[in-house]
Amino acid sequence: MIDAISYSNIVKKVRQTHEQTLARAVRFDSVDPVSEAAMAKINSKIKKHSLVGVLFSNPKTLFCKQEVLDNLNYFHHRSKDHINIFCCGYGAYWNADKYPDLQVVTAIDGAEWSYSDYAFVNLVEEFEARTNWQYSGENELLILDVSPSQNEDELSINSAVICNLEKMKNDKAFSSVRSFIEKLIRYAASSEASSAWAFSDQQGVDVGKDFLKDSILNLLPNKLQSSYKKAEHFAVRKI
């Protein structure tokens, strides 16, 4: 889990991740300059992808208290470098003068984490201004397929899916948020994810826009997959 107090905070962290780990890059040790230049050219033509989760979960809601809050420390350690999950409105070592409504709500990796409605609302408004998503007021997880951006102030989003966690729980899409996040992390860490990205890149934009939603639906019970595919207003939808 990663603290998130602003959109720029998320962009900066995603950029750092892309710089540290160039996904699907071709690398060899001890190569001559000519070969190195050739590989650099190959790498430049490979579209880099990573999964990003943006969690909007207010700790004052009963759902967050029961399904999310006590699991944040586990998600932090379990996600590792497979997927960055940003907790909107949460963070550690914040300046109380900037966020006077800070309240300590949990501990992650031994550090106290606080929550601010002010920071949460700012992020809601920033994402609404940059996407077609509109916040429902419930506990939601945005799952983004992102690539390195030429614009240092923006995310380069290839496709995005919104998961209304409360609706999904009511629909019995999962037994708990913990189990759903576990499946998501396993998927992000698998070769299946990189293969799906490669296929969508080869097939073009239309396939690329659908593959992320289809991948998320594949994590759910079969009886819900078809109904969720047919209705964009349901709990899992593209934005």
C-alpha positions as CSV (number, residue, x, y, z in Angstrom):
1,M,0.0,0.0,0.0
2,I,1.2,3.5,-0.8
3,D,0.0,6.7,0.8
4,A,-1.7,9.1,-1.6
5,I,-2.5,12.8,-0.8
6,S,-2.6,14.1,-4.3
7,Y,-2.8,13.1,-8.0
8,S,0.8,14.4,-8.5
9,N,1.9,12.1,-5.6
10,I,0.6,9.1,-7.5
11,V,2.1,10.2,-10.8
12,K,5.5,10.6,-9.2
13,K,5.5,7.2,-7.6
14,V,4.3,5.5,-10.8
15,R,7.0,7.2,-12.8
16,Q,9.6,6.0,-10.2
17,T,8.3,2.4,-10.6
18,H,8.6,2.5,-14.3
19,E,12.2,3.9,-14.1
20,Q,13.2,1.2,-11.7
21,T,11.6,-1.8,-13.4
22,L,11.3,-1.6,-17.2
23,A,8.7,-4.3,-17.8
24,R,9.4,-6.8,-20.6
25,A,12.7,-5.1,-21.5
26,V,15.3,-7.1,-23.4
27,R,18.6,-7.1,-21.4
28,F,21.9,-9.0,-21.5
29,D,25.1,-8.7,-19.5
30,S,28.5,-8.0,-21.1
31,V,27.4,-7.0,-24.6
32,D,29.3,-4.9,-27.0
33,P,28.2,-1.3,-27.8
34,V,26.6,-2.3,-31.1
35,S,24.5,-5.0,-29.6
36,E,23.6,-2.7,-26.7
37,A,22.4,0.0,-29.1
38,A,20.4,-2.6,-31.0
39,M,18.7,-3.8,-27.8
40,A,18.0,-0.3,-26.8
41,K,16.1,0.2,-30.1
42,I,14.1,-3.0,-29.5
43,N,13.3,-1.8,-25.9
44,S,12.1,1.5,-27.2
45,K,9.5,-0.2,-29.4
46,I,8.1,-2.4,-26.6
47,K,5.1,-0.9,-24.8
48,K,5.7,-1.0,-21.1
49,H,2.8,-1.8,-18.8
50,S,2.1,-2.0,-15.1
51,L,-1.1,-2.4,-13.0
52,V,-2.0,0.3,-10.6
53,G,-4.8,0.2,-8.0
54,V,-6.3,3.4,-6.6
55,L,-8.4,2.7,-3.5
56,F,-11.1,5.0,-2.4
57,S,-12.2,3.7,1.0
58,N,-13.3,6.0,3.7
59,P,-12.4,4.5,7.2
60,K,-15.5,6.1,8.7
61,T,-17.7,3.7,6.7
62,L,-18.7,0.3,8.2
63,F,-17.6,-1.5,5.0
64,C,-14.1,-0.1,5.2
65,K,-13.8,-0.9,8.9
66,Q,-14.9,-4.5,8.3
67,E,-13.3,-5.3,5.0
68,V,-10.4,-3.0,4.3
69,L,-8.8,-1.2,7.3
70,D,-7.4,-4.1,9.2
71,N,-6.0,-5.6,6.0
72,L,-4.0,-2.6,4.8
73,N,-0.8,-3.8,6.4
74,Y,-1.2,-7.3,4.8
75,F,-1.9,-5.8,1.4
76,H,1.2,-3.6,1.8
77,H,3.5,-6.6,2.3
78,R,1.7,-8.9,-0.1
79,S,1.6,-6.6,-3.1
80,K,5.3,-6.1,-3.1
81,D,6.4,-4.9,-6.5
82,H,3.6,-6.7,-8.4
83,I,1.1,-3.9,-8.2
84,N,1.1,-0.4,-6.6
85,I,-2.1,0.1,-4.6
86,F,-2.6,3.7,-3.6
87,C,-4.7,4.5,-0.5
88,C,-6.4,7.8,-1.2
89,G,-6.5,10.1,1.7
90,Y,-4.2,7.9,3.8
91,G,-0.5,8.4,4.7
92,A,2.2,8.6,7.3
93,Y,4.4,11.4,8.5
94,W,2.1,14.1,7.2
95,N,2.2,17.7,8.1
96,A,-0.7,18.3,10.6
97,D,-0.7,22.0,9.7
98,K,-1.6,21.2,6.1
99,Y,-4.2,18.6,7.0
100,P,-5.8,19.7,10.3
101,D,-8.4,16.9,10.1
102,L,-5.8,14.1,10.2
103,Q,-6.8,11.1,12.3
104,V,-4.6,8.1,13.0
105,V,-6.6,5.1,11.7
106,T,-4.2,2.2,11.4
107,A,-0.5,1.1,11.3
108,I,1.4,-0.1,8.3
109,D,4.8,-1.6,8.5
110,G,5.1,-0.3,12.1
111,A,4.3,3.3,11.3
112,E,1.1,5.1,12.2
113,W,-1.1,5.9,9.2
114,S,-3.5,8.8,9.3
115,Y,-6.6,9.7,7.2
116,S,-7.8,13.1,6.0
117,D,-11.2,13.8,4.4
118,Y,-9.6,16.9,2.9
119,A,-6.9,14.9,1.1
120,F,-9.5,12.2,0.1
121,V,-11.9,14.7,-1.5
122,N,-9.0,16.4,-3.3
123,L,-8.1,13.1,-5.0
124,V,-11.7,12.3,-5.9
125,E,-12.0,15.7,-7.6
126,E,-8.6,15.3,-9.4
127,F,-9.5,11.8,-10.8
128,E,-13.0,13.0,-11.8
129,A,-11.4,15.9,-13.7
130,R,-9.0,13.6,-15.6
131,T,-11.3,10.6,-16.3
132,N,-14.9,9.7,-17.1
133,W,-15.2,8.3,-13.6
134,Q,-17.6,9.8,-11.1
135,Y,-17.3,8.8,-7.5
136,S,-20.3,6.9,-6.1
137,G,-19.6,7.8,-2.5
138,E,-19.0,4.1,-1.8
139,N,-15.8,2.0,-1.4
140,E,-14.3,1.7,-4.9
141,L,-11.1,0.4,-6.4
142,L,-9.8,1.9,-9.7
143,I,-7.6,-0.6,-11.6
144,L,-5.5,1.1,-14.2
145,D,-3.2,-0.3,-16.9
146,V,-0.6,2.4,-17.2
147,S,2.5,3.0,-19.3
148,P,5.4,5.5,-19.0
149,S,4.1,9.0,-19.8
150,Q,5.9,11.7,-21.8
151,N,4.1,14.2,-19.6
152,E,5.6,14.3,-16.1
153,D,2.4,15.6,-14.6
154,E,0.0,13.0,-15.9
155,L,-0.6,9.2,-15.9
156,S,-0.6,7.5,-19.3
157,I,-3.7,5.3,-18.8
158,N,-4.2,2.6,-21.5
159,S,-7.4,1.3,-19.9
160,A,-9.2,1.5,-16.6
161,V,-11.8,-0.5,-14.7
162,I,-13.8,0.7,-11.7
163,C,-14.7,-1.9,-9.1
164,N,-17.5,-0.9,-6.7
165,L,-16.4,-3.2,-3.8
166,E,-19.6,-2.8,-1.9
167,K,-21.8,-3.8,-4.9
168,M,-19.5,-6.7,-5.6
169,K,-19.7,-8.0,-2.1
170,N,-23.5,-7.8,-2.2
171,D,-23.5,-9.7,-5.5
172,K,-21.3,-12.3,-3.9
173,A,-18.5,-11.6,-6.4
174,F,-16.1,-12.4,-3.6
175,S,-16.3,-13.6,0.0
176,S,-14.1,-10.7,1.2
177,V,-12.2,-7.8,-0.2
178,R,-9.1,-9.6,1.1
179,S,-9.8,-12.6,-1.2
180,F,-10.4,-10.3,-4.2
181,I,-7.2,-8.3,-3.6
182,E,-5.3,-11.6,-3.2
183,K,-6.5,-12.8,-6.6
184,L,-5.6,-9.4,-8.2
185,I,-2.1,-9.5,-6.8
186,R,-1.6,-13.1,-8.0
187,Y,-2.8,-12.0,-11.5
188,A,-0.5,-9.0,-11.5
189,A,2.5,-11.2,-10.6
190,S,1.7,-13.8,-13.2
191,S,3.0,-14.3,-16.8
192,E,-0.7,-14.3,-17.8
193,A,-0.8,-10.5,-17.3
194,S,2.2,-9.8,-19.5
195,S,0.9,-12.2,-22.2
196,A,-2.5,-10.4,-22.2
197,W,-0.8,-7.1,-22.6
198,A,1.3,-8.4,-25.5
199,F,-1.8,-9.8,-27.2
200,S,-3.8,-6.6,-26.8
201,D,-0.9,-4.5,-28.2
202,Q,-0.7,-6.7,-31.2
203,Q,-4.4,-6.7,-31.9
204,G,-4.9,-2.9,-31.5
205,V,-6.8,-0.3,-29.4
206,D,-10.2,-1.9,-29.3
207,V,-9.0,-5.2,-27.9
208,G,-6.7,-3.4,-25.5
209,K,-9.6,-1.4,-24.0
210,D,-11.5,-4.6,-23.2
211,F,-8.8,-6.9,-22.0
212,L,-8.4,-5.4,-18.6
213,K,-12.0,-5.7,-17.7
214,D,-12.1,-9.2,-19.1
215,S,-9.1,-10.1,-17.0
216,I,-10.7,-8.7,-13.8
217,L,-13.9,-10.5,-14.5
218,N,-12.0,-13.8,-14.9
219,L,-11.1,-13.4,-11.2
220,L,-14.8,-13.6,-10.3
221,P,-17.3,-16.5,-10.1
222,N,-18.5,-17.8,-13.5
223,K,-22.1,-17.1,-12.8
224,L,-21.4,-13.3,-12.4
225,Q,-19.0,-12.9,-15.3
226,S,-21.6,-12.9,-18.1
227,S,-24.0,-10.5,-16.3
228,Y,-21.1,-8.1,-15.5
229,K,-20.0,-8.2,-19.1
230,K,-23.4,-7.2,-20.4
231,A,-24.1,-4.2,-18.2
232,E,-21.6,-1.4,-18.0
233,H,-23.5,0.1,-15.0
234,F,-22.9,-2.9,-12.9
235,A,-20.2,-3.2,-10.2
236,V,-17.3,-3.8,-12.6
237,R,-17.1,-1.4,-15.5
238,K,-14.7,0.4,-17.8
239,I,-14.1,4.1,-17.6
